[in-house]
């Protein structure tokens, strides 16, 4: 499968749908709007952080299994990002280091238990969308989820700033599969049809290079 990676507001969901339509494959989406735990997490991260990560892990593994039938199916979030997100919560005191260690161990064990008939557990291609911190904040504000807004919780500013930087570092060290980087500031594929066409061409070129298309 092809998986998207990137911080909040990077455009993962939009690019997932664009790629699935372009490639004639199936899109798989992270559960957000119907996720009853997520608003609780923003209200009390220490209480609900571990539960939220287990929720996402369960959903993500199901998506991976369901996507095995086509190398060009597209997932809007990589399971390999989850440990990064939870480790950040632990470093900022929003979860405990023990919870983060247990989660990382559980993730590793569950990845090992994926069906052996699957030709690969890592994606065929990881596409990371990187945006500036300023763009990230603008998009969070624009999409208007109340529990994500800094004016409702000023501590989110530091969380978002650190999260954006850690994604840069995470992509640099990611080595689970082939990867490519999309500059979300340079290519505003959500708002600009020309930029969208350029991004699709970049992905096509990478897929051709990998003999996936």
N, C-alpha and C positions, 0 to 999 in steps of 0.2 A: 504493500500500500504506500501511498504518498501521505506524509503527515506534515501539518503546518505547526510552526512554533512561533512564539512572540509574546510580548507583554500585553497587558490589558490595553485595548484600543488599537492594536497594531493592524487589525483588519483581517484576522484569521478566518472568521466566519464568512466574510464577503469573498475572500479569495478561494475558500473551499468550494463555495457554490459555483463560482466562475470556472474553476478548474474541472469540477465534475461535469458541468454543462459542456465545456470545451472538449473534454476527453471522452464523453459519453459513458462515464462511470458513475458510481454511487457516492454520495456525500454522507459523512457521519459527523454529527455535531455534539459538542460538549453540552451537557445539561446545565443550563443557567437559569432561564426564565421560569422553568418548572422545578427548580432546585429549592426545596423548602428549607434546607440547611444553610444555604449561602447567606441569606439575610441575618440568620441567627449568629453566624460566624462573625459578621461585621459588627454585630452588637456586643459580642463577648468572645473574642478570638481564643482566649485561653481555654474556655469551656468547650467550644465547638470545633476547634482547629483539627484535632485528630479525627473526629467523626467526619468532618468534611473531606479530609484526605482519603479516608476509607471509602466514602461514597464515590469520589471521583475514580479511585482505583478500580472499584467494582464496575463502574460504567465503562471505563477505558478498556479493561480487559474484554468485556463483552463486545465492544466496538471492534477491537482487533480481531477477535474470532470471526465476527460477522463479515469482516472485510477481506478475508483470506482468498476469496474466489476470484479476485481481479487485482493484478499488480497496480492498476491505475485508480483504484478506489481512493478516496481522499478523506482523511480524518483531520478535523480542525484543531486538534491538540495532540501533542506527542506525550506518551506515557513517560518518556525519559525526562520531561520537565518537572514532573510532580515532586520528585525529591528536592529539586532546587527550590521550589515554592515553599515546601514545608520547612526546609532547613532555614530559609530566610525568616519564616515566622518564629522559629526557635531562637535565632540569633537576635531578633528584635524583642524577645520576651513574650511573644504572642502564643508560644507553645513551649514545651520543655524539650531539652536536648534528648532526654530519654525517649520521649514520644517520637522525635525525629529519627533516632537510631532504630527504634522498633519498626517504624514505617519503612525505612530504607531496606531493612532486612526482609520484611514482609514482601515488599515489591520485588526484590531479587528472587525470593522463593517462588512467588506466583508466576514470574516470567519463565522460570524453569519448568513450571507445570503446564505451560501452554501446549496445545496438542502437537505431538511429534510429527504428525502428517503435514503440518504447516511448513512450507518450504523456507520460510524465514520468519524469525521473530522480530527482527529489526525492520524498519521500513525500507522500501525500495529507494526512496529519496526523502530527505527531510528538507523542507523549505522554511527558512527562518526569515521573518519580516522584522526588520529593525527600524524603529522610529525614534526621534529625539524625545527627550523628556517633555519638552513643550508641546509637541504634537500629541503625545500620550495624554497629557492633562486636558488638552482641548477636546479630544475625542471622548474621554471619560465624561466630561461635562456635557458634551453634545448628546450622548446617548441617554443620559438622564436617569440612570438607575440611582434612586435616592440613597441606597446604602453604600454606594461607591463615591459619593460626593465629599470633597474635602471640607466644604463649609459645614457639613453635618458632623465631621470627625477630623479635626485638624491633624491628628497623628497620621492620617493616611498620606499626607504629603511626603514624609520621610519614607514610609513604606513604599510608595510608588517610585520615589527617586532611587532607592536602593534596588528595587525590583528591576527597573529598567537597566541599571548598570550590570546587574548579575546576569541578565540575559545576554549581554555582550560577551561577558566572560564565559558563560556556559556554551555559547555557540563556538567560540574559539577552541574550546577543549573537547567538543562533541566528536566522537569517533565511532559511533555505533553503526553508521551507514554512510552512503554518499550524501552530500549536503550542498545546499546553495543558499545564498543570501540575497534577499530583496530589500532595497533601500526604500522604505515606506514613505520617506519624506520626498525623495526624488521622484518616485512613481506613486502618485496618489490615485491608485487604481479604483478606489471606491467612488471618487467624484469625477474622475477624468477618463472618458472612454479611450482616448488615445494612450494614456498611461496603462490602462487595462490591457490593451492590445500588445503593448510593449512587454508587459510582464508575462503574458501568455506565451509570447514568442521566446522569451528567455527560458521559460520552463520547457517549452517544446525542444529547444536546443539542448538543454540538459538531459531530457529524456532520450533524445536521439543519441547523445554521447554515451548514455548508459545502456543503449540497445533496448530500451523499454517502449519505444514507439517507432 
